[in-house]
């Protein structure tokens, strides 16, 4: 089972943090900090795997990938395959890229809820749900379409126009 | 600053779909990005919280705005600030009818709330409603919340709806419903136990995605209970076959691999189902072999599947072809440039060597490369592998590496881990006592405060008992070397407390034992320790007790004791200490010092840390008192089992006699469990049985007791229990030695005999006496020794470092093999042997690996005569028995060497070499054997093993006499150890 998905930038600021077992806000921060502490001390050209038992307790591994200014981190237990988890990060990033056209750190910051939507379509309750980025994009687009459809009925036109003409 | 560069882009991008954010959010993110310090960021966020608090509770906020507030709350909380004031608004939002708001609400609550949060009660109703919604997106959002927010109490409220959703027309919903049930299973297995059949049903779902999702719960179920799912083996195999043959829609391909994630799951499941099940495994061979062939080893995901195949192959019943394929893949992984693949290769190797240990050999260099890699992860994985590969032949290299690495890292978690690994390996595979002590010293020096205190206790016990090799001289040399190494180390600053405790203890017991160091020198060192670590009471306590021992030994040996002035002041200081323990020790020291030699000797016998203190369990010395009381009209004692009333502790304590006799029953208690022994509280002070001592490891004490009691019954015929109160180290367990209790004393002692044949031959008499009389603890070490011996010959050695040690090992290996085959017999034989030795009739039994006994030889052998013997072997005569025993003590495999003519003269010359090494040992073993087998009653070359330290031997002899052992039939410990 996947325990946590984290995205943080190279300065250690969290950009996305999802824990599939409940963690208190303080604990989340502590975990993010310790993970960042380990990640930033790792050299280039080393493996993408880390022993996470000192941070997340027994039976936990960590896989990370470094893209531009961001670290993508997956924490999971022994029932998952490390290389496959590495590919899951790849799927996630590919999907983000498709959704945002050349995804960058800011896209993730500003489209916080959309990122969560994508993640929820990919990983559900700690289990891998979907691994095809095409399917993921399709599902997310469907959601956005339906959401805006339901929106346009209820929203006050003025506020909408105010938004869209920003 | 990266952010700023793209701000413009973000502005130009506008909002996408329904995910756009407001200008204020943009500003917030921007200002946080620009914040120069954590304090500034905090200030901005706190300001934002104030704004949100104010605005979120305003009436009539447009829904769009509200959504944004909630997202901002989530964002703030991700940054580590408290957003709990907004939780209720997020909950309210889930009640909204619009999809956008509802989804946002659900997102927020799943991120905010735990499944036992008070607000959950407000959501459960909404979830129930939404699970029935027509809009599948709402259902999905609700299912998402179900996974996170429903706990075992609320599961029944939503379970029916979730089960209904298993038949939903949308496959996405079916998938998520299965996952939700899986989650329920995690939280409370019993809540969904009636639904397991649904998982099986969904395995046949039309949609491969749903089938794939079903594998997750099935994997968990099969992990728990393999046997109930054996019938599915064929289904899983055929699914895997179809997937591998690309029968699934193209949409499931990932990087040209057909549904790799499903393949991985299936392989994991097959690994579980085929584990130690030949029939099930045979069904899998073809498909796994196919995947091995078909998998694309160029892509990451292809390698993921290959790795999973290896895991599967190493778990199921072995198949040579598949193992070969797996070995090929492993070598490809290890040769790859990618660290990830190397990592997987090392991991896979670790799995495969359990089945075919020989494959490690061809990858030696790759493994060494990984060990030297700068990548920590890879290094640790490699240590993991080495740990699995450790044998006696490579233990020195591996442990040295581990220690070097341990010293180099700062991560305490891993340091602790690797230190414990080092200790474990050293305890298991140590090639020599000396090496063991050196290794432990290093571990303690660098990670002393991280290792378990038991490790220290084990080390102390080891030094006290020796490796159990039947050889006092070896032991005393071990001790001397320990003392010397500690004297070197003690000068270093800031040693860990645990290590200091060991050092103090060893100084106290053996600091002056070999006469090399004077009492004042050692006591001076001890005072230094106590002074330098004056904050550490435990260390001080150890130091004071060590001082007391040294002074006691001095007094006992008739020397005059002059307390050093610093010692005086230390004792004075401690007798006013706040710690009552320290006070007591200080006063005891003062009291002991003022006693006369005879008294001191019985309080503190030399080198008696392993001795049992005999306790008169029956308290017979009270008999007259009891009798008197009875005559005076006191109530006779009624055993507790006959009493109907409640347990009366005071009564119980004062009436010892029948109590103790109940303990007598304890031996038969296994057959006749009539006495309610276990229900009693342990008597605090009087006559506790061995079992009742509140030791930390009851299992250990039990083991001790059993092993130790065997000889006590057999030799004395008495059933009296012996209480071990002598030393703290007595009750400290040895958790790392998990040897079976069935291993009996003699069987394993013989192993060590095999190892140090010469020495044991030389010291037979004292040894024999030891086993018979007071040295019961000797028996205890046997499980470890067995383990030690067993682990020494685990398999083919990977790297032979020293030819000498290798040949030595072969000898030991054979002895081990011999011993193993007779394990059950040995138990019986050993007892016999013990008895026979008492009768001074050791039979020349080649199969009996029991300890050597020279019973009748030279009752009053003068060590100097022995020296002469070195010059002229024929002058030293011995009895037939000795020769017979010479054969006895040799493992029967060694009989192979019987024919080897080993000249007594030459072997004696070799033996006299002080710097003896293994090969010498081996040859002398041969000579021992030869002499034993061939010239029984004739000249005995083995008698000439001259110790380098006859003085030591003399002292030992004196000690033996002191301890009240009739020396007439005993050959005192004359020969020092020839082993390093």
Interface residues (C-beta under 8 A of the other chain):
Chain A: X1 X9 X13 X14 X16 X17 X18 X20 X22 X25 X26 X28 X29 X42 X43 X45 X46 X47 X48 X49 X50 X51 X53 X54 X69 X79 X81 X82 X83 X84 X86 X87 X90 X91 X100 X104 X105 X106 X107 X109 X110 X111 X112 X113 X114 X116 X117 X120 X124 X125 X126 X127 X128 X129 X130 X131 X132 X134 X135 X139 X141 X142 X143 X144 X145 X146 X147 X148 X150 X151 X153 X154 X155 X156 X159 X160 X163 X164 X166
Chain B: X2 X3 X6 X7 X9 X10 X11 X14 X15 X16 X17 X18 X19 X20 X21 X22 X23 X25 X26 X29 X62 X63 X64 X65 X71 X74 X75 X77 X78 X79 X80 X81 X82 X98 X99 X100 X103 X104 X107 X111 X114 X115 X135 X137 X144 X147 X148 X172 X175 X176 X179 X180 X182 X183 X186 X209 X213 X216 X219 X220 X251 X252 X253 X254 X255 X260 X261 X264 X268 X300 X301 X303 X304 X307 X308 X338 X339 X340 X342 X343 X344 X373 X374 X375 X376 X377 X378 X380 X411 X413 X414
